Amino acid sequence: MSIEIKSPTFPESVADGTVANWVKKEGETVEQDEVIAEIETDKVVLEVVAPVSGTIVKIVKQEGEIVNSSELIAEFNEGNSDVTKSEVNETLSESVPQETKADKLGPAAKRIIAEENIDPSEIKSTGKDGRVTKADLINHLNNKPEDVKIIKPQSNAVNNDISFSDSRDEKRVPMSRLRATIANRLLTVKQETAMLTTFNEVDMLPIKELRSKYGAEFEKQHGVKLGFMGFFVIAAIQALKKFPLVNASIDKSDIVYHGYQDIGVAVSTDRGLVVPVIRDADMMSLPDIEKSIMDFSIKARDGKLSIEEMQGGTFTISNGGVFGSLLSTPILNAPQTAILGMHSIQNRPVAIDNEVVIRPMMYLAMSYDHRLLDGKEAVTFLVSIKEQLESPERLLLNL
């Protein structure tokens, strides 16, 4: 039985997507629920799975093509269908081009072409039956003028391992949809908000002592490690309850107050920065918050985050400290009013009770929209977070 394979149904906030990768090719047999393609939107990469076991007869939308919500992307036949092997081959012969120079490459030639990003059709071949030899490639490189090379982008990620030869060449890589969306959003925030940043520092010794004393027992009982982020989420929740304006947002000429605390936690992935949201974080315990953060981290790493898990949020926390950042100015996650930046913990000399002692200190940074928040509210909010972290009993007593 013939089945139409369609792109996922996108939510209203997603206009279209791009076919990032065909995991399975025409003529391949697949099992039910096996991933056959990946569709990249401006927020996440969505997987297309086989509805039943069968064979991909024809790919309608090629890699790099734009697709709309629920649009036909491939034709599929159920395993015990009437389509014979000859019919599949006939379909393949119509869509697959004839053998090219790219098909007549030895292992050494393929390696050089991949490293130098050479178009095989431009190479003058001298081997038997038109085969491209290593000598052909060397001659081609020696005779080719230096210019800007454009390479096909990787389907899933920002390519951080681009290699260069000894020559002064350049390589141009188009942005992925996600990277382009991040760039546009950040630029929009800078242009449309009055963003300022206030700083403070927090003594992390009390939290470190808590983790050292109860960390092993916490992990044994709850099945998740006791991290730093959970404490920051709870401290932010308590501060947001004290300062509801920080938890609000601007909609045209209106101020929208939110009677809940949905905390976004920025997570870095190979594809770019994503911000999954912990819904109703104010109703959750510390173990539940830590479990949510762990689940989001795993999903982000595997590219399994859904669009719904990254929508909304009333406040965001970003931790540049995991990469060694000592101090930064985080950019607002619009339309939110504020974002908290965590940084690396360093032992530094500080004055306590008129004595110089060494303490594990962390710089805190809070960027905020000055259109809605004045300096007093922003500074007092950040001080509240600092006080709760330096006296963890305040977290328990909701002070």
Secondary structure, DSSP 8 states (H G I E B T S, - for coil): -EEEEE-----TT---EEEEEESS-TT-EE-TT-EEEEEE-SS-EEEEE-SSSEEEEEESS-TT-EE-TT-EEEEEEETT-S--HHHHHHHHHHHS----GGGSB-HHHHHHHHHHT--GGGS---SGGG-B-HHHHHHHHHHS---EEE----SSS--------SS--EEE----HHHHHHHHHHHHHHHHS-EEEEEEEEE-HHHHHHHHHHHHHHHHHHSS---SHHHHHHHHHHHHHH-TTTT-EEETTEEE--SS--EEE-EEETTEEE--EETTGGG--HHHHHHHHHHHHHHHHHT---SGGGS--SEEEEEGGGGT-S-------TTBSEEEEE--EEEEEEEETTEEEEEEEEEEEEEEETTT--HHHHHHHHHHHHHHHHSTHHHHHT-
